[in-house]
């Protein structure tokens, strides 16, 4: 039996490629995580993505807490099964009235992961509304073939390569996944999705956690890594990552740099961009 989703909701996720919303923590607890994020930003160079773009769970303890939060893992287990890796965790933050956006795309395009037993949990640390640029999805698009994409490297695009579909999807089918603070949405690696700029006076803060089943493999000759967060690994397809002993611990930073050099081989394959763009 499922932990959080009903059997009908699991079937709907398999059909539509997403589920929303799931309450995983109180609003007060989510605000507490936002305060820890902004305390870090106040002691650094503003928006966290200016400091750490990806694999944030390897260097910040509060991100590690979130990726291992039992209630989130209960929901993910309902769609991936009892054995779960965290492959990545990164913030998607839109500042008030900022042009930052996410073009229509599929996550599967450049991740190199197969089979597609990969689920993203998008954690709202502030309200995600239509006005603030909530994620929009095209239901059922994970069931078709991988679509053609093109890179833009647009400075206002929150995606690493600024990737977008070569042809626009049928926008009449789009659904906005609005979330209250402390809720999450789940979406499949092949689902077409995107989001508009934030037109409100508050930040729109979301943490995207990428979870994979252990039988998933990184394609090509790259030995990938991930953090085992539930169950066991019976396949050995990924090197097991190490959680940070403390925020920005020197050992964690050195390990993070090593992991990102390897990850950049996947993210920037076929482009003239490199490791420095992934840090």
Rosetta blueprint (number, residue, H / E / L):
1 X L
2 X L
3 X L
4 X L
5 X L
6 X L
7 X H
8 X H
9 X H
10 X H
11 X H
12 X H
13 X H
14 X H
15 X H
16 X H
17 X L
18 X E
19 X E
20 X E
21 X E
22 X E
23 X E
24 X L
25 X L
26 X L
27 X H
28 X H
29 X H
30 X H
31 X H
32 X H
33 X H
34 X H
35 X H
36 X H
37 X H
38 X H
39 X H
40 X H
41 X H
42 X H
43 X L
44 X L
45 X L
46 X L
47 X L
48 X H
49 X H
50 X H
51 X L
52 X L
53 X L
54 X L
55 X L
56 X H
57 X H
58 X H
59 X L
60 X L
61 X H
62 X H
63 X H
64 X H
65 X H
66 X H
67 X H
68 X L
69 X L
70 X H
71 X H
72 X H
73 X H
74 X H
75 X H
76 X H
77 X H
78 X H
79 X H
80 X H
81 X L
82 X L
83 X L
84 X E
85 X E
86 X E
87 X E
88 X E
89 X E
90 X E
91 X E
92 X E
93 X E
94 X E
95 X L
96 X L
97 X L
98 X E
99 X L
100 X L
101 X E
102 X E
103 X E
104 X E
105 X E
106 X L
107 X L
108 X H
109 X H
110 X H
111 X H
112 X L
113 X E
114 X E
115 X L
116 X L
117 X L
118 X E
119 X E
120 X E
121 X E
122 X E
123 X E
124 X E
125 X L
126 X L
127 X L
128 X E
129 X L
130 X L
131 X L
132 X L
133 X L
134 X L
135 X L
136 X E
137 X E
138 X E
139 X L
140 X L
141 X H
142 X H
143 X H
144 X L
145 X L
146 X L
147 X L
148 X L
149 X E
150 X E
151 X L
152 X L
153 X L
154 X L
155 X L
156 X L
157 X E
158 X L
159 X L
160 X L
161 X L
162 X L
163 X L
164 X E
165 X E
166 X L
167 X L
168 X L
169 X L
170 X L
171 X H
172 X H
173 X H
174 X E
175 X E
176 X E
177 X L
178 X L
179 X E
180 X L
181 X L
182 X L
183 X E
184 X E
185 X E
186 X E
187 X E
188 X E
189 X L
190 X L
191 X L
192 X L
193 X E
194 X E
195 X E
196 X L
197 X L
198 X E
199 X L
200 X L
201 X L
202 X L
203 X L
204 X E
205 X E
206 X E
207 X E
208 X E
209 X E
210 X E
211 X E
212 X E
213 X L
214 X L
215 X L
216 X L
217 X E
218 X E
219 X L
220 X L
221 X L
222 X L
223 X L
224 X L
225 X E
226 X E
227 X E
228 X E
229 X E
230 X E
231 X L
232 X L
233 X L
234 X L
235 X L
236 X L
237 X L
238 X L
239 X E
240 X E
241 X L
242 X L
243 X L
244 X L
245 X L
246 X L
247 X L
248 X L
249 X L
250 X H
251 X H
252 X H
253 X H
254 X H
255 X H
256 X H
257 X H
258 X H
259 X H
260 X H
261 X H
262 X H
263 X H
264 X H
265 X H
266 X H
267 X H
268 X L
269 X L
270 X L
271 X L
272 X L
273 X L
274 X L
275 X H
276 X H
277 X H
278 X L
279 X L
